[in-house]
Amino acid sequence: MYRPKMALIGPTFVDESTTYEPSQTFEPTKGSLDSLSRLFGRQLNADCAQQDAFYALSELFALSAFSVNQTFNLVEQCMNSQVNSSIEDMQISLESLRQANNFINGRVVRLHETLAHIRTRGSHAKWPRASTTKEQELAESVANESDHSYQHLLNRATSLTNRIKSESEWLMHKAMLNESQRAFYQGYNMTRITFLAFLFIPLSFTASVFGMNVIELANDDGPKLSIWYWVVVSIVVFAAGLLAWYWDKIKHLIKKIFYSDTAQKN
């Protein structure tokens, strides 16, 4: 009969007051460390567990695989949140992905080691194995199931590593694109400011030439030039400045019109 702590040396450790129903079984997908201490081994074949050390520990391998899988779920959820972060948090997101990549790489090494132990069934440590055919088949079936589970975890870890790499590259590309857009808008704003300053250059030039000593602004002892002279000269200089500013576009437009007319005549 199963009793808690019955494996410990000494009868004083055995709790005879607590009994368990047969329906209480250890399930890795629902279990925890608490249920492990109470329900461990209740689904195992007693004869096979006595003969085969790996089979006796198979539930621990199952619980470990479940824990690793849950950890990968947490890492994947963290990755999703980092990928959707704002530009301001880009550096933090890249650092988080780097830490996640280091963690996953460490898990990959451990998974390779665990798979080696599963496939050799502890042969390097000379673990005892089942002697009868029935127990050997049962232990082999459990070992194959553990091998499949950990191989799946290893494949998932590799997939997460590749995804972290691609997501990091995408975030860096996103940051570079954002910087390019910022540089473009800064250049565009600088062009507008330069053009605005250019508009005042002809006016400043003509105003300095005339000194604004015109009849409308000076007294009767001053010059006899009208302000309209300044207006006409300013318009001419301003038009010449605009022609020089847009000369490349005007030249391109003239060539386009000329080639279009030549093509129609031919």
C-alpha positions in Angstrom: 0.0 0.0 0.0 1.3 3.4 -0.9 2.0 5.8 1.9 3.6 9.3 1.8 7.3 9.5 2.6 7.5 5.7 2.8 10.8 5.7 0.9 12.6 7.7 3.7 14.7 5.6 6.1 13.0 5.1 9.4 9.4 4.2 10.3 8.9 7.6 12.0 8.8 9.4 8.7 5.9 7.3 7.4 2.5 9.1 7.6 0.0 6.4 8.2 -2.9 8.8 8.9 -3.2 10.0 5.3 -4.8 7.8 2.6 -5.3 8.5 -1.0 -8.0 7.5 -3.4 -7.1 5.5 -6.5 -8.4 8.3 -8.7 -5.6 10.6 -7.4 -2.9 10.3 -10.1 0.1 12.4 -10.9 -0.3 14.2 -14.2 2.5 16.5 -15.4 0.1 18.8 -17.3 -1.8 19.5 -14.1 0.7 18.7 -11.4 3.1 20.8 -9.4 5.8 20.3 -6.9 3.1 19.8 -4.3 1.4 17.0 -6.2 4.7 15.5 -7.1 5.5 14.8 -3.4 2.1 13.2 -2.8 1.3 11.4 -6.1 4.7 10.6 -7.6 4.9 7.0 -8.9 1.2 6.1 -8.5 0.9 5.6 -12.3 4.1 3.5 -12.7 4.3 -0.2 -12.8 5.8 -1.3 -9.5 7.7 -4.3 -10.8 9.2 -2.3 -13.7 10.1 0.6 -11.4 12.0 -1.7 -9.1 14.0 -3.1 -12.0 14.5 -0.1 -14.3 16.0 3.1 -12.9 15.0 5.3 -15.8 11.4 4.1 -15.8 11.3 4.9 -12.1 12.3 8.5 -12.9 10.2 8.9 -16.0 7.6 11.1 -14.3 10.3 13.5 -13.2 11.4 13.7 -16.9 7.8 14.4 -17.9 7.3 17.1 -15.3 10.6 18.7 -16.3 9.5 18.7 -20.0 6.2 20.3 -19.0 8.1 23.0 -17.0 10.4 23.7 -19.9 7.5 24.0 -22.3 5.8 26.4 -20.0 9.0 28.5 -19.9 9.1 28.6 -23.6 5.5 29.8 -23.7 6.5 32.6 -21.4 9.5 33.5 -23.5 7.3 33.5 -26.6 4.8 35.8 -24.9 7.6 38.1 -23.9 8.8 38.2 -27.5 5.4 39.2 -28.8 5.2 42.1 -26.4 8.7 43.3 -27.3 8.1 43.1 -31.1 5.0 45.4 -30.7 6.9 48.0 -28.6 7.2 51.6 -29.6 10.2 53.3 -31.2 11.1 54.9 -27.9 11.5 51.4 -26.2 13.4 49.9 -29.1 16.7 49.7 -27.2 15.0 48.0 -24.3 13.3 45.5 -26.6 16.5 44.6 -28.3 18.2 44.0 -25.0 15.3 41.8 -23.8 15.5 39.8 -27.0 19.2 39.4 -26.5 18.7 38.1 -23.0 16.0 35.7 -24.2 18.3 34.4 -26.9 21.0 33.7 -24.3 18.5 31.9 -22.1 17.2 29.8 -25.0 20.8 28.9 -26.0 21.4 27.7 -22.5 18.2 25.6 -22.6 19.4 24.1 -25.9 22.6 22.8 -24.3 20.7 21.3 -21.4 18.1 19.7 -23.7 21.0 18.1 -25.8 22.4 16.7 -22.5 19.0 15.4 -21.3 18.4 13.7 -24.7 21.7 12.0 -24.5 20.8 10.6 -21.1 17.4 9.5 -22.3 18.8 7.7 -25.4 21.5 5.9 -23.5 19.2 5.2 -20.6 21.9 6.1 -18.1 24.3 3.5 -19.6 27.3 5.6 -18.8 26.3 5.6 -15.1 25.3 1.8 -15.4 21.7 2.4 -14.4 19.9 -0.9 -13.8 17.4 -2.0 -16.4 14.4 -4.2 -16.6 15.2 -7.9 -16.9 12.0 -9.4 -18.2 10.6 -8.9 -21.6 7.3 -7.3 -20.5 9.1 -4.7 -18.3 11.7 -4.1 -21.0 9.0 -3.2 -23.5 7.2 -0.9 -21.0 10.4 0.9 -20.1 11.4 1.2 -23.7 8.0 2.7 -24.6 8.3 5.3 -21.8 11.9 6.1 -22.9 10.7 6.6 -26.5 7.9 8.9 -25.3 10.4 11.0 -23.3 12.7 11.1 -26.3 9.9 12.4 -28.4 8.9 15.0 -25.9 12.5 16.4 -25.4 13.1 16.3 -29.2 10.0 18.4 -29.6 11.3 20.8 -27.0 14.7 21.0 -28.7 13.0 21.7 -32.0 10.9 24.4 -30.4 14.0 26.0 -28.8 15.8 26.1 -32.1 12.7 27.7 -33.7 12.6 30.3 -30.9 16.2 31.1 -31.5 15.7 31.6 -35.2 12.6 33.7 -34.5 14.5 35.9 -31.9 17.2 36.5 -34.6 14.7 37.5 -37.2 12.7 39.7 -34.8 15.9 41.4 -33.7 16.8 42.1 -37.3 13.3 43.4 -38.0 13.5 45.7 -35.0 16.9 47.1 -36.1 15.5 47.5 -39.7 12.5 49.3 -38.2 14.8 51.6 -36.1 16.9 52.4 -39.2 13.7 53.1 -41.3 12.5 55.4 -38.5 15.8 57.3 -38.4 15.7 57.6 -42.2 12.2 59.1 -42.1 13.3 61.5 -39.3 16.3 62.5 -41.4 14.0 63.0 -44.5 11.6 65.2 -42.5 14.5 67.2 -41.0 15.9 67.8 -44.5 12.5 68.8 -45.8 12.0 71.3 -43.0 15.5 72.6 -43.6 14.7 73.1 -47.3 11.6 75.1 -46.4 13.5 77.2 -43.9 16.3 77.8 -46.6 13.7 78.8 -49.2 12.0 81.1 -46.7 15.3 82.8 -46.1 16.0 82.9 -49.8 12.8 84.9 -50.3 14.1 87.7 -48.1 17.6 87.9 -49.8 16.4 90.0 -52.9 14.4 92.3 -50.6 17.4 92.8 -48.4 19.6 93.4 -51.4 17.4 96.0 -53.0 16.6 97.7 -49.7 20.4 98.0 -49.0 21.0 99.4 -52.5 18.3 102.1 -52.3 18.8 102.6 -48.6 15.0 103.2 -48.5 15.8 106.8 -49.2 12.6 107.4 -51.3 10.2 110.3 -51.5 7.5 108.5 -49.6 9.8 107.8 -46.6 12.2 110.8 -46.7 11.7 114.5 -46.2 11.7 117.1 -49.0 15.5 117.6 -48.8 16.0 113.9 -49.5 16.3 112.0 -52.8 13.7 112.3 -55.5 13.3 108.6 -56.2 9.9 107.1 -55.8 9.3 103.9 -53.8 8.0 102.3 -57.0 11.5 102.2 -58.4 12.4 100.0 -55.4 9.3 97.8 -56.0 10.1 97.3 -59.6 13.8 96.5 -59.0 12.8 94.1 -56.1 10.4 92.3 -58.4 13.0 91.8 -61.1 15.6 90.7 -58.6 13.1 88.4 -56.9 12.1 86.8 -60.2 15.7 86.3 -61.2 16.3 84.6 -57.8 13.3 82.3 -58.3 14.5 81.5 -61.8 17.9 80.5 -60.4 16.3 78.5 -57.6 14.1 76.4 -59.9 16.4 76.4 -62.9 17.0 72.6 -62.8 13.2 72.0 -62.9 12.6 74.6 -65.6 15.4 73.1 -67.7 14.0 69.6 -67.3 10.5 70.9 -68.3 11.9 72.7 -71.4 13.7 69.5 -72.5 10.6 67.5 -72.0 8.4 69.9 -74.0 11.1 70.1 -76.8 11.5 66.3 -77.1 7.7 65.9 -77.1 7.3 68.3 -80.0 10.1 66.7 -81.9 8.6 63.3 -81.5 5.2 64.5 -82.8 6.7 66.1 -85.9 8.6 62.9 -86.8 
